[in-house]
Amino acid sequence: MRYADDYVAGFQYKSDAQAFMREMPERLQKFHLSVEPTKTGMQRFSRHDVSGSKGFDFLGFTFRWKYDRHGRPHVGRETAKKKFAASLQAFTAWIRRARSWPRRMLFASLKRELTGYANYYGVPGNSNKLQAMWYQLYLLLFKWLNRCSQRRSYTMTGLTQALQAMGLTGFRIKPRNASKPRRPFLWHCS
């Protein structure tokens, strides 16, 4: 059985949000569930007051209002600081364990790890955080792969060539409508 236990509820009026915050714990109690008070809160998040709106973290992303290049407000999302740091820690632990594996196996596993990361965090508006993550991962790889023996295993150029040979050249942002197939433009005259 699956539970949808993380969600964001949006309201136009503060009074509606306050009523929701009062009634939700009572409704959940009927099913012997409760609200986690440290993860539950109410804050202003409005496109009409971009500077006064706070951002919030949700499912590994920080959401906040930003202006696009035309000056219009839109919701931007980027990797949350906590998730960024946790991902770096997890990768460090992984590379320390995997550095003695045969290189083909190590790079194949690395490709799977990084593909999963890019599939989740490779969203429009998150390119700065993805570039920062790639740079940090590259430095960690260089550091830990060169600690496998007494002499250096890779130079920066050699590591770059090895990664390129395995098809690892950085993270890519998925297009906004990647899941929707493109429809051909049809012109009909009668």
N, C-alpha and C positions, 0 to 999 in steps of 0.2 A: 504494500500500500504506500502511496506517495502523499506527502503533505505539502501544501503551498504555505510555508510558514514565514516567508519574507515577502512583504509587499509594501507599496507606497500608495496611500490614498490621497487624492487631491480634491480640494474643495474651493469653491469660488468665495464663500463667505466664512469668516472666522467662527461665527456662531455655529455653523454646520459642522466644522471641524471639532469644536468643543463638545457638541452633542455626541458626535461619533466617538470621541475619546472617553466620554462618560458611559456610553452604552456598550461598547465593544467588550470590556471585561465581563459584563453581566451575561452577554450572549455566549461568550466562550465558556463561561462557567457551566452552562447547561450541558456541555460536552466534556466536562472535566478537563478543560484546557485553561491556560492562563496566559496573560500578556507579560513578556519580559520587560520590566520597567526600565532597565538600562538601555534597551534598544528601541524604546518607544518614546516618541516625542512629537512636538508640533512646532513648525517653524514657517516663516514666510518664504515663499518661493514664487515670485511673480515676474512675468516679462514686462510688466508696467513699472516695476521698481527694481531694475537690474542691480544697481549699486546697493540697495538695501536688502536684497535677497541673499540668504546664506546658501552655501552648497551643502550637499549631503552625500554620504557614502552609502552605496547600495550594491550588493553582489560584486564587490571588487572594483567598482568604479566610483569616482567622485563626479557628481552631477552638479553643474552650476550654469547660470545664465551667462552667455557671451554674446558679443556682437559679431556678425559675419562681415565679410568684406564690403557689403553694401550698407552696413550700419543697422541692419535688422537684428533684433534679439532672437537667439535660438538656444536650446539646451545643449550644452557641450558636455562631453564625458571623457574622462581620462582615467588611467589606472590609479587607484587609491594608493596613498603613500604606504599604508600598512601592508597592502598586498604586494606592492613593488618590493619592499624590503623582505617580506616573507618569501617571495619568489627567488630573490637573490640568495637568501639563506638556504633554501631547498636545493637550488642549483649547485651551490658550493658543496653541500653535503653529498649530492649525487656525483659530482665530478671527482670528489675525493675517493669515493667508493669505486668509480668506474675507470679511473685513470690507468689502471694496470690491465684493463681488458685489451684484447687485440683491436687494433685501430679501426678495422672495418666494422667490427661489432659496436665499438664505442661511437663512431660517427653515425652509424645507422640508428642507434638508440637516441643519440643527440638530436638527430633530425626529427624523430617522432616526438620527443619532448618539446622541441621548439615549434613544431607544427601545431601541436595542441595549444601552446601558449599563444601563438599568433592567431589561431582560429578564434580564440576567446577575446583577446585584447586588441586584435587588429581591426578596430572600428574607426570610422572617419572622426577626425578630431583628436586622435590619440597618437599621432605620429611622433611627437616629441618624446613621449614616455617610451614608445617602442624603440626609438633610436638610442635613448639613454640605456635601456635594458640591453640592447644588442652590444653596445660598447662595453658595458660592465661584464656581460657574459664572455665576450671576446678576451678581455683582460684576465678573467678567472680561468678560462681555458688555457691561455698562454702560461699563466702562473703554475697551475696544477699539472699540466702535461709536461712541463719542464722539470718537475720534481720527481719524475719517475725513475731517474737514474742519476749517476754521478755527472754525466755530461748533458748538455742541453739537447732536448729532443727537437725543438722547433725554434726557428727565428720567426719574427712577425710575418715576413714574406712567406715563409714555408707554411705557417699555420693558415694564412689567408688562402694560399693555393690548395691546401688540403681541404679546407671548408668549401671552396669553390668547386673542387672536384666532386664533392658530395652534394652539391646543389644548395649549400648554405651560404647565402650572400647577404642576409639581413631579413628583416620582417617586412611584410607587405600589408598594406591596408586593403581590406575587402571593399569593393564598391558598395555604395548605399543600397542598390537594388540587386545584390548578388543572387538572392534566392529567387527573384522573379525572372522568368525567361523574357528576353526581349521580343516584343512583337514587331514584325515588320510594318513599316508605314505603308498603308495602302491608300491609293487615290482612286476614287470611283467616279466616273463620269457617265451620265446617261443622256 
